């Protein structure tokens, strides 16, 4: 049960907000909105900023 709690996660299909670490660059954490089916990054935004309103069929756009 403990291993399941630690390692088993839901894997939603579609648009999902995630936290990423830019480990090979600046080392900063940032947020990304990603389509888990196509693996496309739809938006990225800084920690502490409000998540953008993204529809499931929105084309990719970069953060600042």
ChimeraX commands (.cxc) that place a marker at each C-alpha (Angstrom):
marker #1 position 0.00,0.00,0.00 radius 0.5
marker #1 position 2.78,2.44,0.85 radius 0.5
marker #1 position 4.56,1.85,-2.48 radius 0.5
marker #1 position 1.28,2.39,-4.35 radius 0.5
marker #1 position 0.76,5.66,-2.48 radius 0.5
marker #1 position 4.25,6.87,-3.40 radius 0.5
marker #1 position 4.58,5.67,-6.98 radius 0.5
marker #1 position 1.18,4.98,-8.54 radius 0.5
marker #1 position -0.31,8.13,-10.04 radius 0.5
marker #1 position -3.36,8.89,-12.12 radius 0.5
marker #1 position -2.45,9.56,-15.73 radius 0.5
marker #1 position -5.18,11.81,-17.11 radius 0.5
marker #1 position -5.67,12.00,-20.87 radius 0.5
marker #1 position -5.89,15.48,-22.31 radius 0.5
marker #1 position -4.84,18.87,-20.97 radius 0.5
marker #1 position -3.02,18.73,-17.62 radius 0.5
marker #1 position -1.13,21.36,-15.57 radius 0.5
marker #1 position 2.28,20.20,-14.31 radius 0.5
marker #1 position 5.36,21.53,-12.52 radius 0.5
marker #1 position 8.67,21.12,-14.33 radius 0.5
marker #1 position 12.30,21.66,-13.34 radius 0.5
marker #1 position 14.67,23.10,-15.95 radius 0.5
marker #1 position 17.47,20.91,-14.59 radius 0.5
marker #1 position 19.92,21.24,-17.51 radius 0.5
marker #1 position 19.51,25.00,-17.83 radius 0.5
marker #1 position 18.73,27.65,-15.25 radius 0.5
marker #1 position 17.61,25.17,-12.57 radius 0.5
marker #1 position 14.31,26.97,-11.99 radius 0.5
marker #1 position 10.91,25.42,-11.49 radius 0.5
marker #1 position 8.09,26.48,-13.80 radius 0.5
marker #1 position 4.55,25.45,-14.62 radius 0.5
marker #1 position 3.48,23.93,-17.93 radius 0.5
marker #1 position 0.12,23.03,-19.42 radius 0.5
marker #1 position 0.61,19.87,-21.48 radius 0.5
marker #1 position -1.65,17.68,-23.58 radius 0.5
marker #1 position -0.84,14.18,-22.30 radius 0.5
marker #1 position -2.15,12.53,-25.48 radius 0.5
marker #1 position -0.09,14.51,-28.03 radius 0.5
marker #1 position 2.68,15.46,-25.53 radius 0.5
marker #1 position 2.41,19.06,-26.77 radius 0.5
marker #1 position 3.23,21.90,-24.36 radius 0.5
marker #1 position 0.30,24.32,-24.69 radius 0.5
marker #1 position 1.62,27.02,-22.34 radius 0.5
marker #1 position 4.26,27.68,-19.73 radius 0.5
marker #1 position 4.17,30.22,-16.92 radius 0.5
marker #1 position 6.16,31.22,-13.86 radius 0.5
marker #1 position 5.63,29.80,-10.40 radius 0.5
marker #1 position 3.11,31.91,-8.50 radius 0.5
marker #1 position 1.34,33.11,-11.65 radius 0.5
marker #1 position -2.24,32.14,-12.40 radius 0.5
marker #1 position -2.69,29.21,-14.77 radius 0.5
marker #1 position -3.83,30.39,-18.22 radius 0.5
marker #1 position -7.25,29.32,-19.40 radius 0.5
marker #1 position -6.43,26.68,-22.04 radius 0.5
marker #1 position -8.93,24.74,-24.16 radius 0.5
marker #1 position -8.15,21.16,-25.19 radius 0.5
marker #1 position -7.62,22.15,-28.84 radius 0.5
marker #1 position -5.49,25.27,-28.21 radius 0.5
marker #1 position -2.28,25.51,-30.29 radius 0.5
marker #1 position 1.05,25.64,-28.44 radius 0.5
marker #1 position 2.32,28.95,-27.03 radius 0.5
marker #1 position 5.49,29.76,-25.10 radius 0.5
marker #1 position 5.99,31.35,-21.72 radius 0.5
marker #1 position 7.97,34.46,-20.86 radius 0.5
marker link #1:1,2 radius 0.2
marker link #1:2,3 radius 0.2
marker link #1:3,4 radius 0.2
marker link #1:4,5 radius 0.2
marker link #1:5,6 radius 0.2
marker link #1:6,7 radius 0.2
marker link #1:7,8 radius 0.2
marker link #1:8,9 radius 0.2
marker link #1:9,10 radius 0.2
marker link #1:10,11 radius 0.2
marker link #1:11,12 radius 0.2
marker link #1:12,13 radius 0.2
marker link #1:13,14 radius 0.2
marker link #1:14,15 radius 0.2
marker link #1:15,16 radius 0.2
marker link #1:16,17 radius 0.2
marker link #1:17,18 radius 0.2
marker link #1:18,19 radius 0.2
marker link #1:19,20 radius 0.2
marker link #1:20,21 radius 0.2
marker link #1:21,22 radius 0.2
marker link #1:22,23 radius 0.2
marker link #1:23,24 radius 0.2
marker link #1:24,25 radius 0.2
marker link #1:25,26 radius 0.2
marker link #1:26,27 radius 0.2
marker link #1:27,28 radius 0.2
marker link #1:28,29 radius 0.2
marker link #1:29,30 radius 0.2
marker link #1:30,31 radius 0.2
marker link #1:31,32 radius 0.2
marker link #1:32,33 radius 0.2
marker link #1:33,34 radius 0.2
marker link #1:34,35 radius 0.2
marker link #1:35,36 radius 0.2
marker link #1:36,37 radius 0.2
marker link #1:37,38 radius 0.2
marker link #1:38,39 radius 0.2
marker link #1:39,40 radius 0.2
marker link #1:40,41 radius 0.2
marker link #1:41,42 radius 0.2
marker link #1:42,43 radius 0.2
marker link #1:43,44 radius 0.2
marker link #1:44,45 radius 0.2
marker link #1:45,46 radius 0.2
marker link #1:46,47 radius 0.2
marker link #1:47,48 radius 0.2
marker link #1:48,49 radius 0.2
marker link #1:49,50 radius 0.2
marker link #1:50,51 radius 0.2
marker link #1:51,52 radius 0.2
marker link #1:52,53 radius 0.2
marker link #1:53,54 radius 0.2
marker link #1:54,55 radius 0.2
marker link #1:55,56 radius 0.2
marker link #1:56,57 radius 0.2
marker link #1:57,58 radius 0.2
marker link #1:58,59 radius 0.2
marker link #1:59,60 radius 0.2
marker link #1:60,61 radius 0.2
marker link #1:61,62 radius 0.2
marker link #1:62,63 radius 0.2
marker link #1:63,64 radius 0.2
view
